[in-house]
Amino acid sequence: MTSPGVEALPVGFEHFHRKDFINYQFNRAHALGFADRGELYGAAARVQSVADCIDVFEDLSARSAAAGRLRHAAGYLRLAEFFTPPRSEQKAERYRRLRELYEAAFAGTGLVRHEVPYASASLPAYRLPAAGPGAGSTVLLHGGFDSVIEEFHAIWQRLAAAGFEVIAFEGPGQGGARTLNGLTFDHDWEKPVSAVLDHFGVERATLVGLSMGGYWALRAAGLETRIQRVVAWPPVFDWLHRLPQVVRVPVRGMLRHRDFMRWNVRTRVRLSPTLRTVVDQVLYMVDSDDPADVVDWFMGMNARHLGSERVRQDVLLMCGEHDAFQPPVLARAQARALTVARSLTVRTFTEAEHADQHCQMGNLDLACQELTTWLRDRAEQAG
């Protein structure tokens, strides 16, 4: 059940496209309410490769804008921008246009964009006031590896309807912070979180990290005392925990051989267009041309850097039983490591709930209901 005035999101993870990576991105736009199911199936018939997505979704965006369907226009342009190579001149131009469409689509909702001073530039942030009975709390929300914060509007809307003020922001390396403001990535996420809290004068907040952002949210919570509650949706913990125990030590040894890593990455990307997309994104985020830096970036998300032993807040871990990107084994490892958390809740969503995929794309209304219920319960317990 959704809140009054909030349009229900679609339920079900669709089989739009035969290629899993492309199919997930189509489902991502659909689940977040930024795309029409029938139009996505029509687009899928015209898409043979990642490169085809750019023209197909530029066309759909233009048609939707001409018809006054600005939300869909923004969603389709986001898909075109997503598949645009990071270093191309068109990347920033498409991002600017999708942000304009997004802000036009949600004009009059109380949404205000801010620029948070950070390093030599700024971090994009949006503030959305509570729309329902006040819960007396602020929620900070950020994305992960390849997100733009605008695409998660449906989640902010549900948090606001539940009575929470929402501040949604991008950290260095993400979305507009990288594309428009040139800020490269830093795993030390307490830095952007502290900057956002300072800018808005917030003394007590919940921090929600989506996708890989689940790792960065927990890292920040362990070092920023103004965070009272933290949600990893889902957790990463340590990338090596995706591997069997018997191969972790040999893998760590191989990481010291830089030339081998470069050769390995270059060889693999020639064989996998999906992996090429991931590699290109990391190199863009850190502003590098060295393939070995991609391995370093992923391995930078590890148990020692995370510091689970510092996390003393109420913690919610949300994951899907068939998450192909951040599988439940990472959530289980993370749960075991949170030895001093004030409270710990683990919610694993299932296929029967249509919420078993990454970030619960397929039933976001259910995931948001779980999140807002948990937040209200913790707020009541805190008095």
N, C-alpha and C positions, 0 to 999 in steps of 0.2 A: 504494500500500500504506500503510495506517495503522499506527500504533504499537499494540502489544498493550494491550488494555483500553480503546482509543479506538474508539468506534463510527464506522464509515464515514459520510461525508456523501453526500448524493445527487449524482449526476452528470447534467448537462444543464440548459440554460436553457429553461424551460417557457413555453408561450404560454397563461398562465392567463387573461389579460384583453386585450381589444382595445385598450385605452388603454395606451400605452407606459409612462407614468409609474406607473400603478397596477400594471401587470404587473411592472415592475422591483421594486417594493416587495414584492409577493407572492413573487417569486423570491428576494429578499434573505432573507426569513424562512425560506423552504424550504432555500436553500443553506446557511444557518447552522445547520440542524438544529432549528429552532424551530417547524416547521409540517409538517403531513401533506399530502402531494401531493393526495390525493383530497378532503380537506376544503377545500383551497384552490380546487380546481376547483368544488366545490359553492358556496363563498363567492362566487366570481367570477360565477356565474349570478345572484346576488342583488344584485350591485353594479353600479349604473348610473353612479355618480359618486363623487368623493372622499368626500362627506358620508355616503354609504351605508356606507362601510367601518367607521365608528365602531360603529354598532349591530350590524352583522354580526359583527364580531370581538369585541365585548363578549360576545355570545351564545356564540360558539365558545369563548372563554376560560372562561366560567362552566361550560359543559358539560365541558370538558377538566379543569377543577379538580375538579368533582364526581366525575369518573371516576378521579381520582388521577394524571392525566397533567400534572404540574406544569410540565414543560418546555414543552409545547405551550400550556398555559394562559398562561404568561409570554410566549411568542412571539405569541400572538393578542392579548393585552392590549397588547403593544408596538405592534402594527399599529393597534389602536384609538387608542392614545396618540399615535402618529405622525400620524394624520390629524386629531387634535383641534386646533382652532385654538390657537396658542401662548398667547394672552392670555386664554383662557377659564378659568373656575374649575376645570373638569374636568381640565385638563392636569396640574396638580400632583397631584391626587387619583389619577389613573390611573397616573402615574409611581410614586407611593409603593406602590400595589398591585402593579405589575409587578415592582418591586424586591423586595418581600416574596415574591412567587411565585418569582422567580429564585433568591433565596437559599435558599428552602425546597427548590427543585428540586436544588440542588447542595450541600446541607448534607452534611457529612461528607467532603468532598473536599479539605479543607485550605485552602479559600478563606477569606480573612479581609478584611473591609472596614475601611478606615481613612479618617480625615478629615485631610487635609493642610492645615495652616494656610496661608492665602493672603489677602493684603490684610486686609479686615475680616471675612472668612468662612473657608471651607475648600473644598478640592477633593476630591471623592470618589475613592477609589482602592481597588483590590483587590490583594492579594498572594497569589500561588499558588506554592507551593514546587516545585522540580524534582521530577518523578516518576520520571525515568529516570536513567541514569548521568550524573553531574554533568559539565557542560561548563565549569564554573567561570565563569559569566557571568550577568549579569542583563539581562533585556530589558524595557524600558519600552515600553508600547504605548498609543496613543490613537487616537480616531476623527477624524471630520471635521465636515462641515457640519451634519448633522441626526441624528447618531448618539447612542445612549446606550451607554456602555461595556459594559453587561451583554450586549448582543446579540452581541458578538464572543467569547463564551466558548469556542466551538469552536476559535478560533485560539489563545487562551491555552493551552487544554488540550493542543494539539499541540506548542506550544513547551515546555511543562512536561514532556511525555512525552519530548521530545528532550533533556532534561537542563538546561533553562534555568529559572532562577527568573524569574517574570513579575510585573511591577507594571503593572497596567492602570489608567489614570487618565483623568479628564476635566479639561480646562482651562477657563478662564473662558469663559462663553457656551455651553458644551456641557452636555447632559444635566442631571444633578442639580446641577452647579455653578451653572447658570442657574435651573433650575426650582425648586429647593429653597433654594439658598443666595444667589440674587440676583446672582451675579457676571456682569458683562457682558463681551463679547468684547474680545480684544486680540490683534492679529496678531503681537506680539512674544513668540513662543512660548518663547523662552529663559527667560522669567520663571516660568511654571508648571513647566517641566522642571527648572529649578534648585531650585524649592521641593520638588518630589517627591524629587529626589536628596538634598537636605539632610535631609528628614524621615526617609528610610529609611537614611541614612548610606551611600549607594552612591557609590563612587569611580570605578568603570568600568562602563559599560553600553552596550548597543545601544538605539537609539531607532527604533521603527517607527511611522510615521504612515499611517493608512488614509484613503482617499478624499482630500478636500481636506487632511486631516492630513499628506499627503505633503509639501506645501509647508511647513507649520509645522515639521515634523521637520527638514527641511534648514535652515531659518532658525535653529532652535535649535542644531543641530549646529555651525554656523559660529561660534557665540558661547559655547558651553558645552564646555570642554575635557574634562569627564568622560565625554562621549559618544565612544566609540571606533569605533562603526560606526553607520550610519544607513540606513534603508530608507524610500523614498518609494513608497507602494503605492496609487495611482500619483502621479507628480509633476504639479504645476500650472505651475511656472516663472513664467509671466507671462500673464494672461488675454488680453492683446492679441495674443499669438502664435496664438490661434485664428483670427485674421482675416488676410486676405491683406495683404502688406506695403504695397500701394498705398493701403489704406484706414486704416492705423493712424494716420497723421498727422492726417487729418481727424477721426477719432474722438477723438483726444486734444484737438483744438480744441473739439469739441462738449462735452467734459466740463467746460469752464469756464462753460458756460451753465446755471446751476442751475435756472432756471424751465423751460427746455426739457426738462431731465432729468426734473423732476417730472411735467410733462405727459406725456412719453413713457412713463414707468413706469406712471402711472395709466391711460393709454390701453391699454397692452399687457395689464395685469392684468385689465381688463374683458373682454378677448378670450380670455384663456387662464387657466383654473382652475389649471393646473400652475404657471404663472408666479406667480399669486397666492400659492400655497403657498410658493414660494421667497422672494418678497418679504416675506411675513408672517414667515417664519422669520428672515430677516436683521434685520428691524426689531425682532423680539423679542430676538435675540442682542445687539444694540447698544442696546436700550431707547430706540427712537426712533419718531416718527410721520412723519418726513420721507422721502418716497420717494427723494430725491436721495442720502440716506445709503446706500441699497442699492447704487447705482452706485459710490460711494466705497469701500464695503466690498469689493466685488469687485476694483476697481482697486488697492486696498491690497495685493493679492497681485501684486507686480510684481518684475521682475528686480533693480531697485536695492535694494528693501527686503529681498529674499531674501538677497542677498550670496553668490552661489555661489562667488565667488573666495575666500571664507573657509573653505569646507568642505574639510578636509584628511583626513577619515576615509575608511575603506572605505565605498563607497556601492553600494547595490543599488536600481535603479529597476525596478519591475514594472508592466506595463501590458497592456491587452487591445487587440487589433487593431480591435475594433469598439466600443470604449468611447465611449458617446454623451455622457458628462459630462466626462471628461478624456482626449481622444483622443491617440493616439500622437504627433501633431505636438508636443505639449507635452513628452513624454518625450525626443524627439529634441533639442529646443531645450535642455532641461535638461542632457542629456548633454554637449552642446557647451560649455555654460557651466561645467562642473565641471573646470576646468583644473588644479587643484592637489590633487584628491582622491588619496589614497594608492592606491586602486584603484577601478575603476568597472565594474560589471556591469549590463547592461540585458537584461531578460527580457521579451519580448513574447509573450503567450499568444494562441493561435489558436482559430478556430472549430472546427477539427478536434479540438482538445483539450477542447472544451466550456468554454473559459475565456476567451473573447474579450470578455466583457462587463465592465462596471465592477466593479473589485475582484475579478474572477474568480468572480463569482456564477454558478455552473454547474459549477465544479470546484474548490472550495476545498481539497480534499485535495491536489490537484496543486500549487496555489499554496503551501500550507504546507510540502509536501515540498521545493519549490525554496528556500523561505525557510530552513528548518532546515538543509538541506544547505549553503547559502551561509554560514550562521552557524558551523557546525561547521568548514568549510574555513578560514574566517578565524580562528577560535579556534586551530586547529592551526598555522596559519602564524605566529600571534603567539607561539606557544610556550607 
